[in-house]
Amino acid sequence: MKKTPLILSGILIGMFSCAPENNAPLTYKDQTFTDYFKRTSGVVAMDGGYSIPLSDGRSLFTYSDSYIDNYNFTTHTVPCLFQVRNAVQTYTIADPSQQTTLLGSGSPASFFQVGADNNYWFWPQHGYQQNDTVYVFMQRLHGIGTAPFFEVIDSNYVAKIHFPDLTVSGYSLLPSKNGIVFGTSVFKEGGYYYVYGIKGNGFGNDLFVARYPENNIYASWEYYDGGSWSTNVNNATSIYDEFTYSFYCIKVNSKYLLITAEFSVGCNQGKTIYTQTSTSPYGPFTNRKEVWEVDDTLNGNYPFFYFGLAHPEFTNGNNELLITYCINGYGTCENTCISGQMDPNVYRPKAIRVPYSLMGVE
């Protein structure tokens, strides 16, 4: 099963194994929230899981390759192959058990789709709501040869979703960003949206940040150039680099928090989620912490895992940040596809709660 990375050059269980510093609280698996992903209808298994809080009390989750309405109640399994390339699901923030799956009208019924050629598809990233429109950063891909091989056609698409009915109202192709894939995370501050992107550097990825006026995504973007902001994307300067393709940046209280996941493209590879902090949106990011070691082992083997995505709208009142990550089977270490069926739990996001004090953002 996929996924080849696009860029390469309240219940306490499974406490994090490393000893905390200064008796700080420990990260723990939020089994209650993890169980919200265990659906038997609608989207029943999925990857991705960026969340976009909406002004009506819902949160919109964007998923990439997903399984739809194919849960077998007798075997508690799903077929080994997903049906759609993307899907959207809403969760009521006050009660995340209240969920609605949103799909498109095509075949397959991917929520985001342009044209009828299924060899082209979108994988959604992060986004935000501005007035009556939800903007979602997208990557458009093309299948080549036999599955699972693909190529990125363009990483500068933005989907527009009308609020509150959440119907797709159109797609825009932004100007070229010099190979930087923007949309890994975005937040609003001081009249701007700050959006983060990555670009391969031959050994991992560089992280970049840009900004634009909050009321106009089509205005001239400004790119951090190492000392100020430039409207020339060629002047964009890396603010951080790491041997990974999983980056997420968010502001928590007065700090800017960078979340990364250890590099993994198969079983028994990376298994750690890290955080770092800064006093500015462009770094430098310091105070690196190991906040979680993936505990989703199967017969002692660790899964192929990626992402560390924050969901601050789902607060529990205990100064703990909700973070989800994805697992995507166990590669060559464990056969999870048996007689054409698999356990959907090997392809569902997992949730953890990370104390602010552990990350230094209290």
MOFEN-V224604 format. One record per residue. N is the residue number from 1. RES is the residue in one letter. BURIAL is 1 if it has 16 or more other ideal C-beta (glycine too) atoms within 10 Angstrom, else 0. Layout:
n:N res:RES burial:BURIAL
n:N res:RES burial:BURIAL
This chain:
n:1 res:M burial:1
n:2 res:K burial:0
n:3 res:K burial:1
n:4 res:T burial:0
n:5 res:P burial:0
n:6 res:L burial:1
n:7 res:I burial:1
n:8 res:L burial:0
n:9 res:S burial:0
n:10 res:G burial:0
n:11 res:I burial:0
n:12 res:L burial:0
n:13 res:I burial:0
n:14 res:G burial:1
n:15 res:M burial:0
n:16 res:F burial:1
n:17 res:S burial:0
n:18 res:C burial:0
n:19 res:A burial:0
n:20 res:P burial:0
n:21 res:E burial:0
n:22 res:N burial:0
n:23 res:N burial:0
n:24 res:A burial:1
n:25 res:P burial:1
n:26 res:L burial:1
n:27 res:T burial:1
n:28 res:Y burial:1
n:29 res:K burial:1
n:30 res:D burial:1
n:31 res:Q burial:0
n:32 res:T burial:0
n:33 res:F burial:1
n:34 res:T burial:1
n:35 res:D burial:0
n:36 res:Y burial:1
n:37 res:F burial:1
n:38 res:K burial:0
n:39 res:R burial:1
n:40 res:T burial:0
n:41 res:S burial:0
n:42 res:G burial:1
n:43 res:V burial:1
n:44 res:V burial:1
n:45 res:A burial:1
n:46 res:M burial:1
n:47 res:D burial:1
n:48 res:G burial:1
n:49 res:G burial:1
n:50 res:Y burial:1
n:51 res:S burial:1
n:52 res:I burial:1
n:53 res:P burial:1
n:54 res:L burial:1
n:55 res:S burial:0
n:56 res:D burial:0
n:57 res:G burial:0
n:58 res:R burial:1
n:59 res:S burial:1
n:60 res:L burial:1
n:61 res:F burial:1
n:62 res:T burial:1
n:63 res:Y burial:1
n:64 res:S burial:1
n:65 res:D burial:1
n:66 res:S burial:1
n:67 res:Y burial:1
n:68 res:I burial:1
n:69 res:D burial:0
n:70 res:N burial:1
n:71 res:Y burial:1
n:72 res:N burial:0
n:73 res:F burial:0
n:74 res:T burial:0
n:75 res:T burial:0
n:76 res:H burial:0
n:77 res:T burial:1
n:78 res:V burial:1
n:79 res:P burial:1
n:80 res:C burial:1
n:81 res:L burial:0
n:82 res:F burial:1
n:83 res:Q burial:1
n:84 res:V burial:1
n:85 res:R burial:1
n:86 res:N burial:1
n:87 res:A burial:1
n:88 res:V burial:1
n:89 res:Q burial:1
n:90 res:T burial:1
n:91 res:Y burial:1
n:92 res:T burial:0
n:93 res:I burial:1
n:94 res:A burial:0
n:95 res:D burial:0
n:96 res:P burial:1
n:97 res:S burial:0
n:98 res:Q burial:0
n:99 res:Q burial:1
n:100 res:T burial:0
n:101 res:T burial:1
n:102 res:L burial:1
n:103 res:L burial:1
n:104 res:G burial:1
n:105 res:S burial:0
n:106 res:G burial:0
n:107 res:S burial:0
n:108 res:P burial:1
n:109 res:A burial:1
n:110 res:S burial:1
n:111 res:F burial:1
n:112 res:F burial:1
n:113 res:Q burial:1
n:114 res:V burial:0
n:115 res:G burial:0
n:116 res:A burial:0
n:117 res:D burial:0
n:118 res:N burial:0
n:119 res:N burial:0
n:120 res:Y burial:1
n:121 res:W burial:1
n:122 res:F burial:1
n:123 res:W burial:1
n:124 res:P burial:1
n:125 res:Q burial:1
n:126 res:H burial:1
n:127 res:G burial:1
n:128 res:Y burial:1
n:129 res:Q burial:1
n:130 res:Q burial:1
n:131 res:N burial:0
n:132 res:D burial:0
n:133 res:T burial:1
n:134 res:V burial:1
n:135 res:Y burial:1
n:136 res:V burial:1
n:137 res:F burial:1
n:138 res:M burial:1
n:139 res:Q burial:1
n:140 res:R burial:1
n:141 res:L burial:1
n:142 res:H burial:0
n:143 res:G burial:1
n:144 res:I burial:0
n:145 res:G burial:0
n:146 res:T burial:0
n:147 res:A burial:0
n:148 res:P burial:0
n:149 res:F burial:0
n:150 res:F burial:1
n:151 res:E burial:0
n:152 res:V burial:0
n:153 res:I burial:0
n:154 res:D burial:0
n:155 res:S burial:1
n:156 res:N burial:1
n:157 res:Y burial:1
n:158 res:V burial:1
n:159 res:A burial:1
n:160 res:K burial:1
n:161 res:I burial:1
n:162 res:H burial:0
n:163 res:F burial:1
n:164 res:P burial:0
n:165 res:D burial:0
n:166 res:L burial:1
n:167 res:T burial:0
n:168 res:V burial:1
n:169 res:S burial:0
n:170 res:G burial:0
n:171 res:Y burial:1
n:172 res:S burial:0
n:173 res:L burial:0
n:174 res:L burial:1
n:175 res:P burial:0
n:176 res:S burial:0
n:177 res:K burial:1
n:178 res:N burial:0
n:179 res:G burial:0
n:180 res:I burial:1
n:181 res:V burial:1
n:182 res:F burial:1
n:183 res:G burial:1
n:184 res:T burial:1
n:185 res:S burial:1
n:186 res:V burial:1
n:187 res:F burial:1
n:188 res:K burial:0
n:189 res:E burial:0
n:190 res:G burial:0
n:191 res:G burial:0
n:192 res:Y burial:1
n:193 res:Y burial:1
n:194 res:Y burial:1
n:195 res:V burial:1
n:196 res:Y burial:1
n:197 res:G burial:1
n:198 res:I burial:1
n:199 res:K burial:1
n:200 res:G burial:1
n:201 res:N burial:0
n:202 res:G burial:0
n:203 res:F burial:0
n:204 res:G burial:1
n:205 res:N burial:1
n:206 res:D burial:1
n:207 res:L burial:1
n:208 res:F burial:1
n:209 res:V burial:1
n:210 res:A burial:1
n:211 res:R burial:1
n:212 res:Y burial:1
n:213 res:P burial:0
n:214 res:E burial:0
n:215 res:N burial:0
n:216 res:N burial:0
n:217 res:I burial:1
n:218 res:Y burial:0
n:219 res:A burial:0
n:220 res:S burial:0
n:221 res:W burial:1
n:222 res:E burial:1
n:223 res:Y burial:1
n:224 res:Y burial:1
n:225 res:D burial:1
n:226 res:G burial:0
n:227 res:G burial:0
n:228 res:S burial:0
n:229 res:W burial:1
n:230 res:S burial:1
n:231 res:T burial:0
n:232 res:N burial:0
n:233 res:V burial:1
n:234 res:N burial:0
n:235 res:N burial:0
n:236 res:A burial:1
n:237 res:T burial:0
n:238 res:S burial:1
n:239 res:I burial:1
n:240 res:Y burial:1
n:241 res:D burial:0
n:242 res:E burial:1
n:243 res:F burial:0
n:244 res:T burial:1
n:245 res:Y burial:1
n:246 res:S burial:1
n:247 res:F burial:1
n:248 res:Y burial:1
n:249 res:C burial:1
n:250 res:I burial:1
n:251 res:K burial:1
n:252 res:V burial:1
n:253 res:N burial:0
n:254 res:S burial:0
n:255 res:K burial:1
n:256 res:Y burial:1
n:257 res:L burial:1
n:258 res:L burial:1
n:259 res:I burial:1
n:260 res:T burial:1
n:261 res:A burial:1
n:262 res:E burial:1
n:263 res:F burial:1
n:264 res:S burial:1
n:265 res:V burial:0
n:266 res:G burial:0
n:267 res:C burial:1
n:268 res:N burial:1
n:269 res:Q burial:0
n:270 res:G burial:1
n:271 res:K burial:1
n:272 res:T burial:1
n:273 res:I burial:1
n:274 res:Y burial:1
n:275 res:T burial:1
n:276 res:Q burial:1
n:277 res:T burial:1
n:278 res:S burial:1
n:279 res:T burial:0
n:280 res:S burial:0
n:281 res:P burial:1
n:282 res:Y burial:1
n:283 res:G burial:1
n:284 res:P burial:0
n:285 res:F burial:1
n:286 res:T burial:0
n:287 res:N burial:0
n:288 res:R burial:0
n:289 res:K burial:1
n:290 res:E burial:0
n:291 res:V burial:1
n:292 res:W burial:1
n:293 res:E burial:0
n:294 res:V burial:1
n:295 res:D burial:0
n:296 res:D burial:1
n:297 res:T burial:0
n:298 res:L burial:1
n:299 res:N burial:0
n:300 res:G burial:0
n:301 res:N burial:0
n:302 res:Y burial:1
n:303 res:P burial:1
n:304 res:F burial:1
n:305 res:F burial:1
n:306 res:Y burial:1
n:307 res:F burial:1
n:308 res:G burial:1
n:309 res:L burial:1
n:310 res:A burial:1
n:311 res:H burial:1
n:312 res:P burial:0
n:313 res:E burial:0
n:314 res:F burial:1
n:315 res:T burial:0
n:316 res:N burial:0
n:317 res:G burial:0
n:318 res:N burial:0
n:319 res:N burial:0
n:320 res:E burial:1
n:321 res:L burial:1
n:322 res:L burial:1
n:323 res:I burial:1
n:324 res:T burial:1
n:325 res:Y burial:1
n:326 res:C burial:1
n:327 res:I burial:1
n:328 res:N burial:1
n:329 res:G burial:1
n:330 res:Y burial:1
n:331 res:G burial:1
n:332 res:T burial:0
n:333 res:C burial:1
n:334 res:E burial:1
n:335 res:N burial:0
n:336 res:T burial:1
n:337 res:C burial:1
n:338 res:I burial:0
n:339 res:S burial:0
n:340 res:G burial:0
n:341 res:Q burial:1
n:342 res:M burial:1
n:343 res:D burial:1
n:344 res:P burial:1
n:345 res:N burial:1
n:346 res:V burial:1
n:347 res:Y burial:1
n:348 res:R burial:1
n:349 res:P burial:1
n:350 res:K burial:1
n:351 res:A burial:1
n:352 res:I burial:1
n:353 res:R burial:1
n:354 res:V burial:1
n:355 res:P burial:1
n:356 res:Y burial:1
n:357 res:S burial:1
n:358 res:L burial:1
n:359 res:M burial:1
n:360 res:G burial:1
n:361 res:V burial:1
n:362 res:E burial:0
